[in-house]
Amino acid sequence: MITTKQVRENVFTHFLSECDIIVNSAMGVSINDLPDAEWRSYHEDDMNPLDAVLTAMGDYWSDEINGDDAYYSVCNEMETAWATHLAGSRANG
């Protein structure tokens, strides 16, 4: 029998996977390749994956991007990646 703790961990793992999809699509790297972010806190605060990666971008990764234009470009790419992912998820059921 699956426990409530296991269900919560599975939901968190799915959340991380979706965050990684966004980052990989926008930046070409994994969330594991960037400085650590507060993923568990973001999830517990009921952020959706896009809000979580945008928060991580501002809090932890902005030094990885050179210049404001590049920063905002990556944020826009993340938004597009999330919209594309959602559209694909809806199309697949």
Buried (B, 14 or more C-beta within 10 A) or exposed (E): EEEEEEEEEEEBEEBBEBBBBBBBBBBEEEBEEBEEBBBEEBBEEEBBBBBBBBBBBEEBBEEBBEEEEEBEEBBEBBBEBBEEBBEEEEEEE
